[in-house]
Each structure stands twice: as structure tokens, then as C-alpha cells.
Amino acid sequence: MDILNLVEKLDEIGVPKRYYSINGDLSSDTYILNEVYGKWEFFYFDEKGNRNNYKIFTNVNDACMHMLSILKAEIGCQ
């Protein structure tokens, strides 16, 4: 899976765009996925500016699959 596939899947299952940011802004109460020096970081950016559940992935597929599973659970999708 790549970023384009991830965004298509998130749209398909009805995840609101305000729930996540991919290579974009650090908005509070948002799940973040960023490419940094060839690796992918995932975390939840809370209202106090904390990075919760921080994970680093070495490939885009694993990062996208992780974000998809987290957001599916967030909206109660199976």
C-alpha cells in the first residue's frame, strides 16, 4: 500500500479528513504520518502538543497499514 491507496481507502470507509494528516500540518487531535529521511513516523498529536503512540516504520506499506488499522478502529469500522 502507498499513500495514494491509503487516502483512497480512508475516504472509502468514511474517515473524516480532520482525523489525519499525511506529510502535512501538525494539527492537534490528529493522527500524523510523515516521511522523514526515508523513514515513516506515525503518532497521535494531542491538544497539548504531545506525540502519543509514536512509531517509526522503514517502509511505506507498513506505515500505511498501521495508520489504516488505527483509523478503522477509531471510527468503529471492521
N, C-alpha and C positions, 0 to 999 in steps of 0.2 A: 504494500500500500504506500502511496505517496501523498503529499499534501493535497493535491487536487482531488484524489479519491476520498481522502478524509473529509474534506469540506463538503463534497457531494453527499457522502453518507450521513454526515451530521445534518445537512439540510433535509435529506430524505426522512430521517427519523424525527425531525422537528425540534432539534436543539436550537434555542434562540441564539443568535449571533452575539448577544451581550454576555453569554456564558463563557466565551472563549476568545483568545487572541492567538493568532499564529504569525510569528515573525512581525509582530506589531507592537501596539501600545501596552504599557503595564497599567491596566485599569483595575481598580480594586474589585474584590469579589469576582474574580475571573480566573479561569484555567488558562495557563500560558504554555505555549510550545514555541521555543525559539531555537534556531540553529546558531551555534556559537563555535567557531573554529572547527567546523566539520563534525561536531557532535550535536546532539539534540537534548535540550533541557526541558523538563516538564515540571510544573509546580502550580499550586493554587496561591494566588496573590490576594491576601486578605485586606480588609479595610485599614489595618494598621501598618501595611507595607511589609508584612512577613511573607516569606516564601515557604509554604507548607507542602509536605509530601514531595519534596524535591527529589527528582530522579534524573540521571544522565543516561542517554542511550547512544550507542555508537552507530546506529543506522536508523534511517527514517522510517522504515517499516515497523520496527519495534516501538518507536516513539508514537507513531500514528495509531497503532493497535492499542497501546496503553491509553492514550487520550480518548479514543473511541469507547473503550470499555468503561472508563471513569464517567464520561458524559452520558453514556447509556444508563448507567446506574443512577446518575444524578436526576435524570428525568423519569426514571422508573420504567425504562424500556428493556425488554428481554433480548 
